[in-house]
Amino acid sequence: MNQQSTLQNIYSRSFPANNLLEISLVKDTNPELAFYKNKHFMFLSLTPGGQNDQGQRTFNKDGRITLKVEAEKVKALANSLRAYARGQAQMGQFAVFADSSKSSYGGGGTYKTVFVSEFTQQSQQQGPEQKKIALSFKTGQNKPIGVFWAPAEALAVADIFDFIADKSLELEFQSGGQQVGKVNGQQYTNPAAQGPVQGQQAPPPQQPPQQSNYGQMQIDEPPF
């Protein structure tokens, strides 16, 4: 089954400028999805701008760069945008990397990167230079392309990124009552989500073990 056919789009937001930035919140409805994978995540994409034969602005979908991004990465990009906008570039250094050769959603087998940077731009009226915050996408060794904003706009975009990422976490939390998946071919079900079987009496609570001379035993959480 095609993995992409199980994706359900929940919300998309576009930022049209010299290039087209898009962020989409999706849900993977695949019933065989491994229990350790999030059902809700996002796609970040950038489509290069251009002109059609009539000289009108358009976007070249053949050059689109897309990355699958989890909520914490989107929030980290939002923090990076804020840091650069507030003049804290050292704190804002962060990038999202993706190896598309390992992706279930295609991508041509190249490395992709999304990162924040800053530059100064001369105004059209030859006034003072203005600071700009850029969100750039790069594939392999190609020259990065991106979109850029004034610091105040970058802060607003960061708020939108946080809002969408928070919705992803909220939806994931709401759907996390029963985690079912397979580990090494074996079916796994979260026992905490299951009550007593109908017709059977729940077992009595166990008495806590007596403390030994060796102190309390530390119990590690499972690695998922």
PyMOL commands that place a pseudoatom at each C-alpha (Angstrom):
pseudoatom trace, name=CA, resn=MET, resi=1, chain=A, elem=C, hetatm=0, pos=[0.000, 0.000, 0.000]
pseudoatom trace, name=CA, resn=ASN, resi=2, chain=A, elem=C, hetatm=0, pos=[1.264, 3.477, -0.840]
pseudoatom trace, name=CA, resn=GLN, resi=3, chain=A, elem=C, hetatm=0, pos=[2.201, 5.188, 2.401]
pseudoatom trace, name=CA, resn=GLN, resi=4, chain=A, elem=C, hetatm=0, pos=[1.123, 8.576, 1.098]
pseudoatom trace, name=CA, resn=SER, resi=5, chain=A, elem=C, hetatm=0, pos=[-2.418, 7.345, 0.432]
pseudoatom trace, name=CA, resn=THR, resi=6, chain=A, elem=C, hetatm=0, pos=[-2.984, 7.098, 4.197]
pseudoatom trace, name=CA, resn=LEU, resi=7, chain=A, elem=C, hetatm=0, pos=[-2.286, 10.804, 4.810]
pseudoatom trace, name=CA, resn=GLN, resi=8, chain=A, elem=C, hetatm=0, pos=[-5.202, 13.052, 5.700]
pseudoatom trace, name=CA, resn=ASN, resi=9, chain=A, elem=C, hetatm=0, pos=[-4.674, 16.793, 5.422]
pseudoatom trace, name=CA, resn=ILE, resi=10, chain=A, elem=C, hetatm=0, pos=[-5.991, 18.656, 8.473]
pseudoatom trace, name=CA, resn=TYR, resi=11, chain=A, elem=C, hetatm=0, pos=[-4.802, 22.228, 7.933]
pseudoatom trace, name=CA, resn=SER, resi=12, chain=A, elem=C, hetatm=0, pos=[-2.543, 24.124, 5.541]
pseudoatom trace, name=CA, resn=ARG, resi=13, chain=A, elem=C, hetatm=0, pos=[-1.169, 27.646, 5.671]
pseudoatom trace, name=CA, resn=SER, resi=14, chain=A, elem=C, hetatm=0, pos=[0.589, 29.410, 2.792]
pseudoatom trace, name=CA, resn=PHE, resi=15, chain=A, elem=C, hetatm=0, pos=[3.018, 32.344, 2.892]
pseudoatom trace, name=CA, resn=PRO, resi=16, chain=A, elem=C, hetatm=0, pos=[3.240, 33.665, -0.701]
pseudoatom trace, name=CA, resn=ALA, resi=17, chain=A, elem=C, hetatm=0, pos=[6.179, 35.969, -1.363]
pseudoatom trace, name=CA, resn=ASN, resi=18, chain=A, elem=C, hetatm=0, pos=[9.092, 35.854, -3.801]
pseudoatom trace, name=CA, resn=ASN, resi=19, chain=A, elem=C, hetatm=0, pos=[8.820, 32.092, -3.233]
pseudoatom trace, name=CA, resn=LEU, resi=20, chain=A, elem=C, hetatm=0, pos=[5.918, 30.131, -1.744]
pseudoatom trace, name=CA, resn=LEU, resi=21, chain=A, elem=C, hetatm=0, pos=[6.278, 28.760, 1.780]
pseudoatom trace, name=CA, resn=GLU, resi=22, chain=A, elem=C, hetatm=0, pos=[3.682, 26.216, 2.953]
pseudoatom trace, name=CA, resn=ILE, resi=23, chain=A, elem=C, hetatm=0, pos=[3.128, 24.326, 6.188]
pseudoatom trace, name=CA, resn=SER, resi=24, chain=A, elem=C, hetatm=0, pos=[0.612, 21.475, 6.373]
pseudoatom trace, name=CA, resn=LEU, resi=25, chain=A, elem=C, hetatm=0, pos=[-0.632, 19.545, 9.392]
pseudoatom trace, name=CA, resn=VAL, resi=26, chain=A, elem=C, hetatm=0, pos=[-1.495, 15.961, 8.453]
pseudoatom trace, name=CA, resn=LYS, resi=27, chain=A, elem=C, hetatm=0, pos=[-2.615, 12.735, 10.070]
pseudoatom trace, name=CA, resn=ASP, resi=28, chain=A, elem=C, hetatm=0, pos=[-1.410, 9.281, 9.093]
pseudoatom trace, name=CA, resn=THR, resi=29, chain=A, elem=C, hetatm=0, pos=[-4.492, 7.032, 9.185]
pseudoatom trace, name=CA, resn=ASN, resi=30, chain=A, elem=C, hetatm=0, pos=[-2.563, 3.852, 8.393]
pseudoatom trace, name=CA, resn=PRO, resi=31, chain=A, elem=C, hetatm=0, pos=[-3.894, 1.194, 10.833]
pseudoatom trace, name=CA, resn=GLU, resi=32, chain=A, elem=C, hetatm=0, pos=[-0.533, -0.618, 10.620]
pseudoatom trace, name=CA, resn=LEU, resi=33, chain=A, elem=C, hetatm=0, pos=[1.431, 2.444, 11.724]
pseudoatom trace, name=CA, resn=ALA, resi=34, chain=A, elem=C, hetatm=0, pos=[4.097, 1.440, 14.240]
pseudoatom trace, name=CA, resn=PHE, resi=35, chain=A, elem=C, hetatm=0, pos=[3.164, 2.436, 17.788]
pseudoatom trace, name=CA, resn=TYR, resi=36, chain=A, elem=C, hetatm=0, pos=[6.293, 4.558, 18.254]
pseudoatom trace, name=CA, resn=LYS, resi=37, chain=A, elem=C, hetatm=0, pos=[5.470, 6.802, 15.269]
pseudoatom trace, name=CA, resn=ASN, resi=38, chain=A, elem=C, hetatm=0, pos=[3.360, 9.931, 15.641]
pseudoatom trace, name=CA, resn=LYS, resi=39, chain=A, elem=C, hetatm=0, pos=[0.052, 9.969, 13.796]
pseudoatom trace, name=CA, resn=HIS, resi=40, chain=A, elem=C, hetatm=0, pos=[0.169, 13.757, 13.467]
pseudoatom trace, name=CA, resn=PHE, resi=41, chain=A, elem=C, hetatm=0, pos=[3.060, 15.680, 11.950]
pseudoatom trace, name=CA, resn=MET, resi=42, chain=A, elem=C, hetatm=0, pos=[3.734, 18.452, 9.443]
pseudoatom trace, name=CA, resn=PHE, resi=43, chain=A, elem=C, hetatm=0, pos=[5.150, 19.033, 5.989]
pseudoatom trace, name=CA, resn=LEU, resi=44, chain=A, elem=C, hetatm=0, pos=[7.215, 22.145, 5.306]
pseudoatom trace, name=CA, resn=SER, resi=45, chain=A, elem=C, hetatm=0, pos=[7.659, 23.026, 1.648]
pseudoatom trace, name=CA, resn=LEU, resi=46, chain=A, elem=C, hetatm=0, pos=[9.066, 25.836, -0.442]
pseudoatom trace, name=CA, resn=THR, resi=47, chain=A, elem=C, hetatm=0, pos=[8.153, 26.361, -4.105]
pseudoatom trace, name=CA, resn=PRO, resi=48, chain=A, elem=C, hetatm=0, pos=[10.365, 28.660, -6.217]
pseudoatom trace, name=CA, resn=GLY, resi=49, chain=A, elem=C, hetatm=0, pos=[8.711, 31.689, -7.750]
pseudoatom trace, name=CA, resn=GLY, resi=50, chain=A, elem=C, hetatm=0, pos=[8.842, 32.674, -11.390]
pseudoatom trace, name=CA, resn=GLN, resi=51, chain=A, elem=C, hetatm=0, pos=[6.873, 34.151, -14.280]
pseudoatom trace, name=CA, resn=ASN, resi=52, chain=A, elem=C, hetatm=0, pos=[4.680, 32.511, -16.891]
pseudoatom trace, name=CA, resn=ASP, resi=53, chain=A, elem=C, hetatm=0, pos=[4.674, 33.295, -20.620]
pseudoatom trace, name=CA, resn=GLN, resi=54, chain=A, elem=C, hetatm=0, pos=[2.400, 36.291, -20.003]
pseudoatom trace, name=CA, resn=GLY, resi=55, chain=A, elem=C, hetatm=0, pos=[4.790, 37.777, -17.455]
pseudoatom trace, name=CA, resn=GLN, resi=56, chain=A, elem=C, hetatm=0, pos=[2.532, 36.996, -14.510]
pseudoatom trace, name=CA, resn=ARG, resi=57, chain=A, elem=C, hetatm=0, pos=[3.864, 35.657, -11.221]
pseudoatom trace, name=CA, resn=THR, resi=58, chain=A, elem=C, hetatm=0, pos=[3.653, 31.914, -10.785]
pseudoatom trace, name=CA, resn=PHE, resi=59, chain=A, elem=C, hetatm=0, pos=[5.354, 29.153, -8.813]
pseudoatom trace, name=CA, resn=ASN, resi=60, chain=A, elem=C, hetatm=0, pos=[7.416, 26.283, -10.239]
pseudoatom trace, name=CA, resn=LYS, resi=61, chain=A, elem=C, hetatm=0, pos=[6.048, 23.113, -8.625]
pseudoatom trace, name=CA, resn=ASP, resi=62, chain=A, elem=C, hetatm=0, pos=[8.795, 21.023, -10.247]
pseudoatom trace, name=CA, resn=GLY, resi=63, chain=A, elem=C, hetatm=0, pos=[11.332, 22.758, -8.006]
pseudoatom trace, name=CA, resn=ARG, resi=64, chain=A, elem=C, hetatm=0, pos=[9.415, 22.303, -4.768]
pseudoatom trace, name=CA, resn=ILE, resi=65, chain=A, elem=C, hetatm=0, pos=[11.407, 21.220, -1.703]
pseudoatom trace, name=CA, resn=THR, resi=66, chain=A, elem=C, hetatm=0, pos=[9.416, 19.343, 0.962]
pseudoatom trace, name=CA, resn=LEU, resi=67, chain=A, elem=C, hetatm=0, pos=[10.407, 17.973, 4.356]
pseudoatom trace, name=CA, resn=LYS, resi=68, chain=A, elem=C, hetatm=0, pos=[8.439, 15.928, 6.875]
pseudoatom trace, name=CA, resn=VAL, resi=69, chain=A, elem=C, hetatm=0, pos=[8.815, 17.693, 10.233]
pseudoatom trace, name=CA, resn=GLU, resi=70, chain=A, elem=C, hetatm=0, pos=[7.689, 16.724, 13.734]
pseudoatom trace, name=CA, resn=ALA, resi=71, chain=A, elem=C, hetatm=0, pos=[6.098, 19.245, 16.092]
pseudoatom trace, name=CA, resn=GLU, resi=72, chain=A, elem=C, hetatm=0, pos=[9.212, 19.815, 18.198]
pseudoatom trace, name=CA, resn=LYS, resi=73, chain=A, elem=C, hetatm=0, pos=[11.252, 20.687, 15.089]
pseudoatom trace, name=CA, resn=VAL, resi=74, chain=A, elem=C, hetatm=0, pos=[8.652, 23.230, 13.956]
pseudoatom trace, name=CA, resn=LYS, resi=75, chain=A, elem=C, hetatm=0, pos=[8.686, 24.811, 17.421]
pseudoatom trace, name=CA, resn=ALA, resi=76, chain=A, elem=C, hetatm=0, pos=[12.486, 24.909, 17.302]
pseudoatom trace, name=CA, resn=LEU, resi=77, chain=A, elem=C, hetatm=0, pos=[12.335, 26.749, 13.967]
pseudoatom trace, name=CA, resn=ALA, resi=78, chain=A, elem=C, hetatm=0, pos=[9.893, 29.191, 15.563]
pseudoatom trace, name=CA, resn=ASN, resi=79, chain=A, elem=C, hetatm=0, pos=[12.374, 29.778, 18.401]
pseudoatom trace, name=CA, resn=SER, resi=80, chain=A, elem=C, hetatm=0, pos=[15.134, 30.304, 15.839]
pseudoatom trace, name=CA, resn=LEU, resi=81, chain=A, elem=C, hetatm=0, pos=[13.057, 32.919, 13.988]
pseudoatom trace, name=CA, resn=ARG, resi=82, chain=A, elem=C, hetatm=0, pos=[12.446, 34.768, 17.263]
pseudoatom trace, name=CA, resn=ALA, resi=83, chain=A, elem=C, hetatm=0, pos=[16.105, 34.712, 18.268]
pseudoatom trace, name=CA, resn=TYR, resi=84, chain=A, elem=C, hetatm=0, pos=[17.282, 36.167, 14.959]
pseudoatom trace, name=CA, resn=ALA, resi=85, chain=A, elem=C, hetatm=0, pos=[14.485, 38.759, 14.979]
pseudoatom trace, name=CA, resn=ARG, resi=86, chain=A, elem=C, hetatm=0, pos=[15.572, 39.884, 18.463]
pseudoatom trace, name=CA, resn=GLY, resi=87, chain=A, elem=C, hetatm=0, pos=[19.252, 40.103, 17.611]
pseudoatom trace, name=CA, resn=GLN, resi=88, chain=A, elem=C, hetatm=0, pos=[20.210, 36.837, 19.335]
pseudoatom trace, name=CA, resn=ALA, resi=89, chain=A, elem=C, hetatm=0, pos=[21.654, 35.053, 16.319]
pseudoatom trace, name=CA, resn=GLN, resi=90, chain=A, elem=C, hetatm=0, pos=[23.950, 32.806, 18.360]
pseudoatom trace, name=CA, resn=MET, resi=91, chain=A, elem=C, hetatm=0, pos=[20.985, 31.383, 20.285]
pseudoatom trace, name=CA, resn=GLY, resi=92, chain=A, elem=C, hetatm=0, pos=[18.979, 31.014, 17.082]
pseudoatom trace, name=CA, resn=GLN, resi=93, chain=A, elem=C, hetatm=0, pos=[21.348, 28.729, 15.208]
pseudoatom trace, name=CA, resn=PHE, resi=94, chain=A, elem=C, hetatm=0, pos=[19.306, 25.664, 14.322]
pseudoatom trace, name=CA, resn=ALA, resi=95, chain=A, elem=C, hetatm=0, pos=[18.594, 23.602, 11.215]
pseudoatom trace, name=CA, resn=VAL, resi=96, chain=A, elem=C, hetatm=0, pos=[16.347, 20.698, 10.239]
pseudoatom trace, name=CA, resn=PHE, resi=97, chain=A, elem=C, hetatm=0, pos=[18.063, 17.965, 8.204]
pseudoatom trace, name=CA, resn=ALA, resi=98, chain=A, elem=C, hetatm=0, pos=[16.364, 15.204, 6.222]
pseudoatom trace, name=CA, resn=ASP, resi=99, chain=A, elem=C, hetatm=0, pos=[17.735, 12.333, 4.151]
pseudoatom trace, name=CA, resn=SER, resi=100, chain=A, elem=C, hetatm=0, pos=[15.088, 11.897, 1.471]
pseudoatom trace, name=CA, resn=SER, resi=101, chain=A, elem=C, hetatm=0, pos=[16.536, 8.531, 0.429]
pseudoatom trace, name=CA, resn=LYS, resi=102, chain=A, elem=C, hetatm=0, pos=[15.136, 7.141, 3.708]
pseudoatom trace, name=CA, resn=SER, resi=103, chain=A, elem=C, hetatm=0, pos=[11.780, 8.898, 3.441]
pseudoatom trace, name=CA, resn=SER, resi=104, chain=A, elem=C, hetatm=0, pos=[8.512, 7.060, 2.779]
pseudoatom trace, name=CA, resn=TYR, resi=105, chain=A, elem=C, hetatm=0, pos=[7.223, 10.110, 0.933]
pseudoatom trace, name=CA, resn=GLY, resi=106, chain=A, elem=C, hetatm=0, pos=[9.789, 10.334, -1.866]
pseudoatom trace, name=CA, resn=GLY, resi=107, chain=A, elem=C, hetatm=0, pos=[12.207, 13.162, -2.477]
pseudoatom trace, name=CA, resn=GLY, resi=108, chain=A, elem=C, hetatm=0, pos=[14.889, 12.037, -4.925]
pseudoatom trace, name=CA, resn=GLY, resi=109, chain=A, elem=C, hetatm=0, pos=[17.454, 10.626, -2.505]
pseudoatom trace, name=CA, resn=THR, resi=110, chain=A, elem=C, hetatm=0, pos=[19.172, 13.891, -1.537]
pseudoatom trace, name=CA, resn=TYR, resi=111, chain=A, elem=C, hetatm=0, pos=[19.847, 15.682, 1.721]
pseudoatom trace, name=CA, resn=LYS, resi=112, chain=A, elem=C, hetatm=0, pos=[17.514, 18.559, 2.532]
pseudoatom trace, name=CA, resn=THR, resi=113, chain=A, elem=C, hetatm=0, pos=[17.983, 21.366, 5.005]
pseudoatom trace, name=CA, resn=VAL, resi=114, chain=A, elem=C, hetatm=0, pos=[15.801, 24.128, 6.466]
pseudoatom trace, name=CA, resn=PHE, resi=115, chain=A, elem=C, hetatm=0, pos=[17.465, 26.891, 8.470]
pseudoatom trace, name=CA, resn=VAL, resi=116, chain=A, elem=C, hetatm=0, pos=[17.071, 30.504, 9.595]
pseudoatom trace, name=CA, resn=SER, resi=117, chain=A, elem=C, hetatm=0, pos=[19.521, 33.298, 8.813]
pseudoatom trace, name=CA, resn=GLU, resi=118, chain=A, elem=C, hetatm=0, pos=[19.637, 37.085, 8.591]
pseudoatom trace, name=CA, resn=PHE, resi=119, chain=A, elem=C, hetatm=0, pos=[20.903, 39.722, 6.170]
pseudoatom trace, name=CA, resn=THR, resi=120, chain=A, elem=C, hetatm=0, pos=[20.604, 43.436, 5.506]
pseudoatom trace, name=CA, resn=GLN, resi=121, chain=A, elem=C, hetatm=0, pos=[18.771, 44.899, 2.518]
pseudoatom trace, name=CA, resn=GLN, resi=122, chain=A, elem=C, hetatm=0, pos=[19.030, 48.343, 0.988]
pseudoatom trace, name=CA, resn=SER, resi=123, chain=A, elem=C, hetatm=0, pos=[15.655, 50.042, 0.641]
pseudoatom trace, name=CA, resn=GLN, resi=124, chain=A, elem=C, hetatm=0, pos=[14.411, 51.137, -2.781]
pseudoatom trace, name=CA, resn=GLN, resi=125, chain=A, elem=C, hetatm=0, pos=[14.618, 54.786, -1.690]
pseudoatom trace, name=CA, resn=GLN, resi=126, chain=A, elem=C, hetatm=0, pos=[18.333, 54.326, -0.886]
pseudoatom trace, name=CA, resn=GLY, resi=127, chain=A, elem=C, hetatm=0, pos=[17.549, 54.810, 2.782]
pseudoatom trace, name=CA, resn=PRO, resi=128, chain=A, elem=C, hetatm=0, pos=[19.185, 52.987, 5.672]
pseudoatom trace, name=CA, resn=GLU, resi=129, chain=A, elem=C, hetatm=0, pos=[19.760, 49.260, 5.398]
pseudoatom trace, name=CA, resn=GLN, resi=130, chain=A, elem=C, hetatm=0, pos=[16.976, 47.102, 6.804]
pseudoatom trace, name=CA, resn=LYS, resi=131, chain=A, elem=C, hetatm=0, pos=[17.420, 43.841, 8.675]
pseudoatom trace, name=CA, resn=LYS, resi=132, chain=A, elem=C, hetatm=0, pos=[15.673, 40.802, 7.173]
pseudoatom trace, name=CA, resn=ILE, resi=133, chain=A, elem=C, hetatm=0, pos=[15.118, 37.324, 8.598]
pseudoatom trace, name=CA, resn=ALA, resi=134, chain=A, elem=C, hetatm=0, pos=[15.203, 34.474, 6.082]
pseudoatom trace, name=CA, resn=LEU, resi=135, chain=A, elem=C, hetatm=0, pos=[13.871, 30.921, 6.244]
pseudoatom trace, name=CA, resn=SER, resi=136, chain=A, elem=C, hetatm=0, pos=[15.850, 28.984, 3.650]
pseudoatom trace, name=CA, resn=PHE, resi=137, chain=A, elem=C, hetatm=0, pos=[15.545, 25.539, 2.054]
pseudoatom trace, name=CA, resn=LYS, resi=138, chain=A, elem=C, hetatm=0, pos=[18.451, 23.682, 0.477]
pseudoatom trace, name=CA, resn=THR, resi=139, chain=A, elem=C, hetatm=0, pos=[18.891, 20.370, -1.341]
pseudoatom trace, name=CA, resn=GLY, resi=140, chain=A, elem=C, hetatm=0, pos=[22.315, 18.771, -1.616]
pseudoatom trace, name=CA, resn=GLN, resi=141, chain=A, elem=C, hetatm=0, pos=[24.950, 21.266, -2.725]
pseudoatom trace, name=CA, resn=ASN, resi=142, chain=A, elem=C, hetatm=0, pos=[22.460, 23.534, -4.492]
pseudoatom trace, name=CA, resn=LYS, resi=143, chain=A, elem=C, hetatm=0, pos=[22.145, 27.196, -3.622]
pseudoatom trace, name=CA, resn=PRO, resi=144, chain=A, elem=C, hetatm=0, pos=[19.502, 27.736, -0.902]
pseudoatom trace, name=CA, resn=ILE, resi=145, chain=A, elem=C, hetatm=0, pos=[16.229, 29.463, -1.694]
pseudoatom trace, name=CA, resn=GLY, resi=146, chain=A, elem=C, hetatm=0, pos=[13.777, 30.892, 0.785]
pseudoatom trace, name=CA, resn=VAL, resi=147, chain=A, elem=C, hetatm=0, pos=[11.468, 33.614, 1.984]
pseudoatom trace, name=CA, resn=PHE, resi=148, chain=A, elem=C, hetatm=0, pos=[12.350, 36.602, 4.145]
pseudoatom trace, name=CA, resn=TRP, resi=149, chain=A, elem=C, hetatm=0, pos=[10.581, 39.026, 6.451]
pseudoatom trace, name=CA, resn=ALA, resi=150, chain=A, elem=C, hetatm=0, pos=[11.175, 42.082, 8.572]
pseudoatom trace, name=CA, resn=PRO, resi=151, chain=A, elem=C, hetatm=0, pos=[11.813, 41.167, 12.233]
pseudoatom trace, name=CA, resn=ALA, resi=152, chain=A, elem=C, hetatm=0, pos=[8.231, 41.954, 13.261]
pseudoatom trace, name=CA, resn=GLU, resi=153, chain=A, elem=C, hetatm=0, pos=[6.881, 39.715, 10.481]
pseudoatom trace, name=CA, resn=ALA, resi=154, chain=A, elem=C, hetatm=0, pos=[9.288, 36.936, 11.455]
pseudoatom trace, name=CA, resn=LEU, resi=155, chain=A, elem=C, hetatm=0, pos=[7.935, 37.046, 14.999]
pseudoatom trace, name=CA, resn=ALA, resi=156, chain=A, elem=C, hetatm=0, pos=[4.380, 36.736, 13.654]
pseudoatom trace, name=CA, resn=VAL, resi=157, chain=A, elem=C, hetatm=0, pos=[5.347, 33.742, 11.485]
pseudoatom trace, name=CA, resn=ALA, resi=158, chain=A, elem=C, hetatm=0, pos=[6.977, 32.131, 14.527]
pseudoatom trace, name=CA, resn=ASP, resi=159, chain=A, elem=C, hetatm=0, pos=[3.685, 32.488, 16.405]
pseudoatom trace, name=CA, resn=ILE, resi=160, chain=A, elem=C, hetatm=0, pos=[1.828, 30.776, 13.548]
pseudoatom trace, name=CA, resn=PHE, resi=161, chain=A, elem=C, hetatm=0, pos=[4.363, 27.937, 13.492]
pseudoatom trace, name=CA, resn=ASP, resi=162, chain=A, elem=C, hetatm=0, pos=[3.906, 27.479, 17.245]
pseudoatom trace, name=CA, resn=PHE, resi=163, chain=A, elem=C, hetatm=0, pos=[0.114, 27.493, 16.892]
pseudoatom trace, name=CA, resn=ILE, resi=164, chain=A, elem=C, hetatm=0, pos=[0.121, 24.730, 14.257]
pseudoatom trace, name=CA, resn=ALA, resi=165, chain=A, elem=C, hetatm=0, pos=[2.727, 22.667, 16.127]
pseudoatom trace, name=CA, resn=ASP, resi=166, chain=A, elem=C, hetatm=0, pos=[0.683, 22.953, 19.333]
pseudoatom trace, name=CA, resn=LYS, resi=167, chain=A, elem=C, hetatm=0, pos=[-2.406, 21.707, 17.464]
pseudoatom trace, name=CA, resn=SER, resi=168, chain=A, elem=C, hetatm=0, pos=[-0.379, 18.724, 16.253]
pseudoatom trace, name=CA, resn=LEU, resi=169, chain=A, elem=C, hetatm=0, pos=[0.640, 17.885, 19.820]
pseudoatom trace, name=CA, resn=GLU, resi=170, chain=A, elem=C, hetatm=0, pos=[-2.922, 18.367, 21.061]
pseudoatom trace, name=CA, resn=LEU, resi=171, chain=A, elem=C, hetatm=0, pos=[-4.348, 16.014, 18.428]
pseudoatom trace, name=CA, resn=GLU, resi=172, chain=A, elem=C, hetatm=0, pos=[-1.620, 13.455, 19.131]
pseudoatom trace, name=CA, resn=PHE, resi=173, chain=A, elem=C, hetatm=0, pos=[-2.400, 13.619, 22.840]
pseudoatom trace, name=CA, resn=GLN, resi=174, chain=A, elem=C, hetatm=0, pos=[-6.116, 13.142, 22.215]
pseudoatom trace, name=CA, resn=SER, resi=175, chain=A, elem=C, hetatm=0, pos=[-5.524, 10.089, 20.002]
pseudoatom trace, name=CA, resn=GLY, resi=176, chain=A, elem=C, hetatm=0, pos=[-2.962, 8.496, 22.337]
pseudoatom trace, name=CA, resn=GLY, resi=177, chain=A, elem=C, hetatm=0, pos=[-5.379, 6.538, 24.571]
pseudoatom trace, name=CA, resn=GLN, resi=178, chain=A, elem=C, hetatm=0, pos=[-4.563, 3.242, 22.860]
pseudoatom trace, name=CA, resn=GLN, resi=179, chain=A, elem=C, hetatm=0, pos=[-1.231, 2.718, 21.205]
pseudoatom trace, name=CA, resn=VAL, resi=180, chain=A, elem=C, hetatm=0, pos=[-1.222, -0.407, 19.065]
pseudoatom trace, name=CA, resn=GLY, resi=181, chain=A, elem=C, hetatm=0, pos=[1.615, -1.559, 16.883]
pseudoatom trace, name=CA, resn=LYS, resi=182, chain=A, elem=C, hetatm=0, pos=[4.128, -4.310, 16.212]
pseudoatom trace, name=CA, resn=VAL, resi=183, chain=A, elem=C, hetatm=0, pos=[7.549, -4.868, 17.726]
pseudoatom trace, name=CA, resn=ASN, resi=184, chain=A, elem=C, hetatm=0, pos=[9.715, -7.460, 16.003]
pseudoatom trace, name=CA, resn=GLY, resi=185, chain=A, elem=C, hetatm=0, pos=[6.635, -8.886, 14.334]
pseudoatom trace, name=CA, resn=GLN, resi=186, chain=A, elem=C, hetatm=0, pos=[4.715, -9.204, 17.624]
pseudoatom trace, name=CA, resn=GLN, resi=187, chain=A, elem=C, hetatm=0, pos=[1.506, -7.291, 18.262]
pseudoatom trace, name=CA, resn=TYR, resi=188, chain=A, elem=C, hetatm=0, pos=[1.828, -4.682, 20.995]
pseudoatom trace, name=CA, resn=THR, resi=189, chain=A, elem=C, hetatm=0, pos=[-1.025, -3.059, 22.897]
pseudoatom trace, name=CA, resn=ASN, resi=190, chain=A, elem=C, hetatm=0, pos=[-0.668, -0.552, 25.679]
pseudoatom trace, name=CA, resn=PRO, resi=191, chain=A, elem=C, hetatm=0, pos=[-2.032, -2.474, 28.705]
pseudoatom trace, name=CA, resn=ALA, resi=192, chain=A, elem=C, hetatm=0, pos=[-2.817, 0.749, 30.555]
pseudoatom trace, name=CA, resn=ALA, resi=193, chain=A, elem=C, hetatm=0, pos=[-5.493, 1.523, 27.952]
pseudoatom trace, name=CA, resn=GLN, resi=194, chain=A, elem=C, hetatm=0, pos=[-7.317, -1.748, 28.537]
pseudoatom trace, name=CA, resn=GLY, resi=195, chain=A, elem=C, hetatm=0, pos=[-9.785, -2.450, 31.329]
pseudoatom trace, name=CA, resn=PRO, resi=196, chain=A, elem=C, hetatm=0, pos=[-10.755, -5.871, 32.723]
pseudoatom trace, name=CA, resn=VAL, resi=197, chain=A, elem=C, hetatm=0, pos=[-12.230, -8.325, 30.251]
pseudoatom trace, name=CA, resn=GLN, resi=198, chain=A, elem=C, hetatm=0, pos=[-16.008, -8.444, 30.354]
pseudoatom trace, name=CA, resn=GLY, resi=199, chain=A, elem=C, hetatm=0, pos=[-17.269, -11.282, 32.561]
pseudoatom trace, name=CA, resn=GLN, resi=200, chain=A, elem=C, hetatm=0, pos=[-14.042, -11.475, 34.508]
pseudoatom trace, name=CA, resn=GLN, resi=201, chain=A, elem=C, hetatm=0, pos=[-13.379, -9.976, 37.899]
pseudoatom trace, name=CA, resn=ALA, resi=202, chain=A, elem=C, hetatm=0, pos=[-10.476, -7.610, 38.131]
pseudoatom trace, name=CA, resn=PRO, resi=203, chain=A, elem=C, hetatm=0, pos=[-7.585, -9.077, 40.158]
pseudoatom trace, name=CA, resn=PRO, resi=204, chain=A, elem=C, hetatm=0, pos=[-7.131, -7.697, 43.684]
pseudoatom trace, name=CA, resn=PRO, resi=205, chain=A, elem=C, hetatm=0, pos=[-4.467, -5.046, 44.114]
pseudoatom trace, name=CA, resn=GLN, resi=206, chain=A, elem=C, hetatm=0, pos=[-1.078, -6.417, 44.994]
pseudoatom trace, name=CA, resn=GLN, resi=207, chain=A, elem=C, hetatm=0, pos=[0.502, -5.558, 48.299]
pseudoatom trace, name=CA, resn=PRO, resi=208, chain=A, elem=C, hetatm=0, pos=[3.616, -3.392, 47.968]
pseudoatom trace, name=CA, resn=PRO, resi=209, chain=A, elem=C, hetatm=0, pos=[6.824, -5.383, 48.520]
pseudoatom trace, name=CA, resn=GLN, resi=210, chain=A, elem=C, hetatm=0, pos=[8.652, -4.921, 51.785]
pseudoatom trace, name=CA, resn=GLN, resi=211, chain=A, elem=C, hetatm=0, pos=[11.678, -2.730, 51.600]
pseudoatom trace, name=CA, resn=SER, resi=212, chain=A, elem=C, hetatm=0, pos=[14.898, -4.708, 51.781]
pseudoatom trace, name=CA, resn=ASN, resi=213, chain=A, elem=C, hetatm=0, pos=[18.183, -3.737, 53.315]
pseudoatom trace, name=CA, resn=TYR, resi=214, chain=A, elem=C, hetatm=0, pos=[19.395, -2.768, 49.870]
pseudoatom trace, name=CA, resn=GLY, resi=215, chain=A, elem=C, hetatm=0, pos=[17.012, 0.199, 49.625]
pseudoatom trace, name=CA, resn=GLN, resi=216, chain=A, elem=C, hetatm=0, pos=[14.478, 0.885, 46.937]
pseudoatom trace, name=CA, resn=MET, resi=217, chain=A, elem=C, hetatm=0, pos=[14.896, -0.670, 43.529]
pseudoatom trace, name=CA, resn=GLN, resi=218, chain=A, elem=C, hetatm=0, pos=[14.942, 1.687, 40.559]
pseudoatom trace, name=CA, resn=ILE, resi=219, chain=A, elem=C, hetatm=0, pos=[12.703, 0.644, 37.684]
pseudoatom trace, name=CA, resn=ASP, resi=220, chain=A, elem=C, hetatm=0, pos=[13.605, 2.007, 34.263]
pseudoatom trace, name=CA, resn=GLU, resi=221, chain=A, elem=C, hetatm=0, pos=[10.876, 3.144, 31.895]
pseudoatom trace, name=CA, resn=PRO, resi=222, chain=A, elem=C, hetatm=0, pos=[10.576, 1.240, 28.606]
pseudoatom trace, name=CA, resn=PRO, resi=223, chain=A, elem=C, hetatm=0, pos=[12.440, 2.930, 25.721]
pseudoatom trace, name=CA, resn=PHE, resi=224, chain=A, elem=C, hetatm=0, pos=[9.264, 4.049, 23.937]
for i in range(1, 224): cmd.bond("trace and resi %d" % i, "trace and resi %d" % (i + 1))
show_as sticks, trace
zoom trace
